[in-house]
Amino acid sequence: MPAHSEERKASVFLDGKIVDVWIGENKAQVNGTVKFIDAYNPDVVPIIYHNRTMLPLQFVAESLGCDVGWDSALQEVTVTYPSN
């Protein structure tokens, strides 16, 4: 995941798909198309915490074609990339 510090941007690539996000911004680009990270909650944004870039996992994973699951009993997230 390249991080572009001067732009405060992070890019994630997978199988020809590109997700670009900007620190503190609630919009991102998925393959060049602008999308809200969370249309219902504008506070969901990428942040820098203790010198680490934190990205909204569900948005990034689903934008790359992954399935995101939540097991409330285990308090566990699973990310699965479907095989073709």
Secondary structure as a PSIPRED ss2 file (coil, helix, strand):
# PSIPRED VFORMAT (PSIPRED V4.0)

   1 M C   1.000  0.000  0.000
   2 P C   1.000  0.000  0.000
   3 A E   0.000  0.000  1.000
   4 H E   0.000  0.000  1.000
   5 S C   1.000  0.000  0.000
   6 E C   1.000  0.000  0.000
   7 E C   1.000  0.000  0.000
   8 R C   1.000  0.000  0.000
   9 K E   0.000  0.000  1.000
  10 A E   0.000  0.000  1.000
  11 S E   0.000  0.000  1.000
  12 V E   0.000  0.000  1.000
  13 F E   0.000  0.000  1.000
  14 L E   0.000  0.000  1.000
  15 D C   1.000  0.000  0.000
  16 G C   1.000  0.000  0.000
  17 K E   0.000  0.000  1.000
  18 I E   0.000  0.000  1.000
  19 V E   0.000  0.000  1.000
  20 D E   0.000  0.000  1.000
  21 V E   0.000  0.000  1.000
  22 W E   0.000  0.000  1.000
  23 I C   1.000  0.000  0.000
  24 G C   1.000  0.000  0.000
  25 E C   1.000  0.000  0.000
  26 N C   1.000  0.000  0.000
  27 K E   0.000  0.000  1.000
  28 A E   0.000  0.000  1.000
  29 Q E   0.000  0.000  1.000
  30 V E   0.000  0.000  1.000
  31 N C   1.000  0.000  0.000
  32 G C   1.000  0.000  0.000
  33 T E   0.000  0.000  1.000
  34 V E   0.000  0.000  1.000
  35 K E   0.000  0.000  1.000
  36 F E   0.000  0.000  1.000
  37 I C   1.000  0.000  0.000
  38 D C   1.000  0.000  0.000
  39 A C   1.000  0.000  0.000
  40 Y C   1.000  0.000  0.000
  41 N C   1.000  0.000  0.000
  42 P C   1.000  0.000  0.000
  43 D C   1.000  0.000  0.000
  44 V C   1.000  0.000  0.000
  45 V C   1.000  0.000  0.000
  46 P C   1.000  0.000  0.000
  47 I E   0.000  0.000  1.000
  48 I E   0.000  0.000  1.000
  49 Y E   0.000  0.000  1.000
  50 H C   1.000  0.000  0.000
  51 N C   1.000  0.000  0.000
  52 R E   0.000  0.000  1.000
  53 T E   0.000  0.000  1.000
  54 M E   0.000  0.000  1.000
  55 L C   1.000  0.000  0.000
  56 P C   1.000  0.000  0.000
  57 L H   0.000  1.000  0.000
  58 Q H   0.000  1.000  0.000
  59 F H   0.000  1.000  0.000
  60 V H   0.000  1.000  0.000
  61 A H   0.000  1.000  0.000
  62 E H   0.000  1.000  0.000
  63 S H   0.000  1.000  0.000
  64 L C   1.000  0.000  0.000
  65 G C   1.000  0.000  0.000
  66 C C   1.000  0.000  0.000
  67 D E   0.000  0.000  1.000
  68 V E   0.000  0.000  1.000
  69 G E   0.000  0.000  1.000
  70 W E   0.000  0.000  1.000
  71 D E   0.000  0.000  1.000
  72 S C   1.000  0.000  0.000
  73 A C   1.000  0.000  0.000
  74 L C   1.000  0.000  0.000
  75 Q C   1.000  0.000  0.000
  76 E E   0.000  0.000  1.000
  77 V E   0.000  0.000  1.000
  78 T E   0.000  0.000  1.000
  79 V E   0.000  0.000  1.000
  80 T E   0.000  0.000  1.000
  81 Y C   1.000  0.000  0.000
  82 P C   1.000  0.000  0.000
  83 S C   1.000  0.000  0.000
  84 N C   1.000  0.000  0.000
